[in-house]
Amino acid sequence: MSRFSRLGPNAQGILFVIAAMACLPLMDSMAKAIAERSNPIMATWARYLGQTIAVAIVVIPKMPRVLKTRYPKLQILRSVFLLIATTCFYFSIVPIGLANATAVLNLNPVLITLGAALVLGESFGPRRAFAVVAALVGALIVIRPGTDVFSPYALLPLAAAVFVAGYSVATRFVGRDEDAWTSLLYTAMFGAIALSCAVPFFWVTPDATMLALMAVIGLVGSAGHLCLIRAYMAAEASTVAPFAYAQLLFATLWGLLFFGEIPDGWTLLGALVIVGAGLYVWHRETRAAKST
């Protein structure tokens, strides 16, 4: 028996989610490198196509069952939301940097709370409303509209956070009855098909470095999503959720190592406000779950 298998389910879940939060910003770093050599559409296409191939290989033995869905329209809506979110995010990471974009994207946990209240009828009191407002203030600190450092591109990760929240609320609904592999395959396939129609208009012949990045990006992204699936299979969501903010730490690390990006003090302050608001929402939801 390996040391990992001897760990408890909560410890395994935490390690899996941290691994996922390392892989996903690494995938975004590769997307930024591809976008710098070509354009964001090429980067987004490579990400979706690679993930589709990787996921399809894994589910080939059970493909007919995985392709069956009770919610075809909702699966398409989820896929549209995630595709828009990914495209907005990838258009932002070159001009404003990986850490800045990821900091604003981390709004999505509190926006999910708001969306779940509006769409799924989940509770939403004044304290959670305060957390949403605080997170938005944190995003404004990072974006800093009206100042010399403001860029319109900084609004793109804000839009991405909104669409990720919509995607997550829809996923929460279909997740009651659907296999996780079904949802993962549909989002990957939809993005790959849609972007394959668009990419000829943005095509840039890749060099050797870009080809290598395009070959690996899907594998890294799939590994990240698989780790997330395993995390939520091993442990309760309330246990692993706070560790998802490790994504910001890894985004900062990869941005520094690969692109020499150093977030300024205002970005770090805004990120702390966003993370603090998200952790507060998690704390409230955990307490509510224990009291029921």
N, C-alpha and C positions, 0 to 999 in steps of 0.2 A: 504493500500500500504506500502511495506517495505521500509526501508531507502535505501537499495541497489537499488531497482527499481526506486527510485526518482533521482538517480544519472544520469548524462548525459551518452551517449553512449561511449564517449572517456574515462571517468572515470571508467565505467564498464569494458571496454576493458583492461585498465591498471591494474585494480585489478585482472582480470582473468589471465592475463599473469604473474603477480607476483605470484599468487597462483600456476600456472603451473610450474614456476621456483623453487618454494619450493618443489613441489611434485616430479619432475623428479630427482633431486639430492637425495631426500629421497629414491626413488626407487633404485638409484645407490648404496646408502649406504646399503640397504637391500641385493642387489646383492653382494656387497663386503663381507658382513657377511656370506652369503650363500657360496661364493667362498672360504672363509677362513675355513669353516667347510667341504667343499667338493672340488670343482674345478670350474673354470669359466664356463665350459660347462653346469653344473648343474644350475648355477645361470642364465645363459642366457636362458636356456630352461624354467625355472620357470617363468621368466619375460614374455616370449612370450606366454606360455601356459595360464598363468593367464590373460594376456591382451586379448587373443583370447576369452576366456570364458566370460570375462566381456563385451567385445564389442558385442559378439554374443547375449548375453542376452538382451542388449539394442535394437538391430536391428531385433530381431526375428519377430516382427509384419510386417516389411517391407523387410525381408530377400531376397525374389526373386528379388526385384528391386535393392537392394544394391549390390547383387552379379553380376548384369549386368555391364559390362564395355566395353567401346569403344576401350580401349587400353590394351588388355590382355598381350601382350609382354612387353609393357612399365611398366605395373603394376608388372610383375615378375621382371623386371630389377630394379625397385624401391625397391622391397622387398629384392633382393639380396644385393643391396648397403647397405640398412639399417641393414641387418643381419650381414654383414661383419663389418660394423662400430661398431655395438653393441658388437660383439665378440671381436674385437680388444680393445675396450674401457674396457670391463670387464676383459680381461687378464692383463690390465695395472693397474687397481685401487688397487689391493692388493700390488704389489711390490713398486709402486711409490706414492700411496696415492690419495685420491679422489680429493683434491683441485688442485694438480699438474696436474693430468690427465684432469680435467675439464678446467683448464686454457689453455692447448694446444688445447683441443677440440673447444674452443671458436674462433679458427681460421676460423671455417666454414662460418661465414657471409661474410668475404672478399673473401674466395674461391668460394662462391656462385656467387659473383659478377664476378669473373674471368670466372667461368663455364658458366654463363648466357651469357657472351659476346662471348665465343667460340661456344656454342651450339645453343643459341637462338638468336644470333645476336644483343644483347643489347649493348649499347654504353660502351666503355672502353677506357678512356683517360689516359694521363700521371699521373694525380692526383690519380686516382683509382689504377693505377699500383704502384705508390708510397705507397699507403695504404697497398696493398698486400705484398710488400717487407717489410714494417715496421712490419706488423703482423708476417711475417715469422721470422724476427729478434727477435721479442718478444718471439716467440716459442723457438728459439735457446737459449735465455736467460734462459728460464725455463728448457730446456733439458740439456744445457751446455755440448755439446759433447767435448771430449778431456780432461775433468776434472775428478777428483776422484769421484764426485757425480753422474757422468753420468751412466745411466743404459740403456741397449738396450730396455728395456720395455718402456722407455720414447718415443720411436719412434711409439709405437702402437697408442696412442691417436692422433698423427700426421696423421697416416694412417686413423684413424677413422674420423678425420676432413675432409679428402679428400673424403671419401665415403659418409659422411653426406652431403657434398656439392653436390656430384653427385645425391644423393637421392633427395635433395631439388630442384635441377634444373629439374629433371624428374617430381617431384611433381608439380612444377610451370607450367609445360607443360600440364599434365593431369588435373590439377585443373581448367583449362579453361572450361572443359566440364563435369568433373566427380563430383559426390557427395563426400563430404569429408569423409562420413562414408564408402564409397566404398574403398577409398584408405586406410583408417585406418584398415578396416577388412582384406584386402588383405595382407598388410604388417604383420599383426599379425598372420594370418593363415599360410602364407608361412614360417615364422620363426618357428612357433610351429611344423609344419609338418617336416621341415628339421631337427630340433633339436631333435624331437622325434625319428628319425632314428639314430641319432648319440649318444644320451644320454645313451643307454644301455652299450656302450663301456666305459663310464666314470662314471657309476652309483656308488654312495655312499649312503648307507642306511641312511636316515636323522634321526636326533634325534628330540626331541620335539621342541626345539628352531628353528631348521631349517625348520621343518614342518610348524610352525607358520609363519615364514618369507616367505616361498614359497606360503602360502595361501593368504598372504596380498600383496605381491609385485605386482601382476597383477592389483589389485584394485587401488593401489597407482599410478601405471603407467598410467592406463586408466583414472583416475581422472585428472592427469596432461595433457594428450592429449586432454581430453574433455574441460578442461579449456582453452587450446590453441585454440581449434576450436571456443569456445564461444568468446574468445578475438578477433579473427579476424572476427567473425560475428558482433560483437558489434562496433568495431572501425576500422579505416583504419590502414593498416600495418605500414605506416610511423609513426603513433602515438604510437603504442605499441612496435615497434621493439627495441628501446633503452632499454626498461625495461627487455628485455630477458637476459641482462647481469647480472641481479639479480641471475641467475643460479650460477654464480661463487661465489657470496656471500653466498648463501645457501649451496653450496658444501663445502665451507670452514667451515661454521657453523656446518654442520652435521659431517664433518670429525673430527672437534675438539671435539664435544659432544660425539660421539660414538666410536671414535678410538684414540682420543688424538693426532691427527695430527695438527702440527703447521707449516704452510708454512714459509720458510725462506725469507729473504729480496730479494734475486734474483728472487725467484718465484713470489713474489708480484710485483716486477718491470716488469718482463716479462708479467705478467697478465695485468698490466696497459697499457703497450705498445700495446698488442693485443686488449684490449677493446677500447683504444683510436683510433686505426686504424679502428676498426669496426664502431665506432660512426662517424668517419670522412666519411666513405663510406655511412652510413645512411644519414648524412648531405648533401652530394653531390647528392644522389638519390632523397632526398626530395626537394632540390632546383631545380633539373632537372624536377621533376614532376610538380612543381608549375609554371615553365616557359613555359610548353607546353600547 
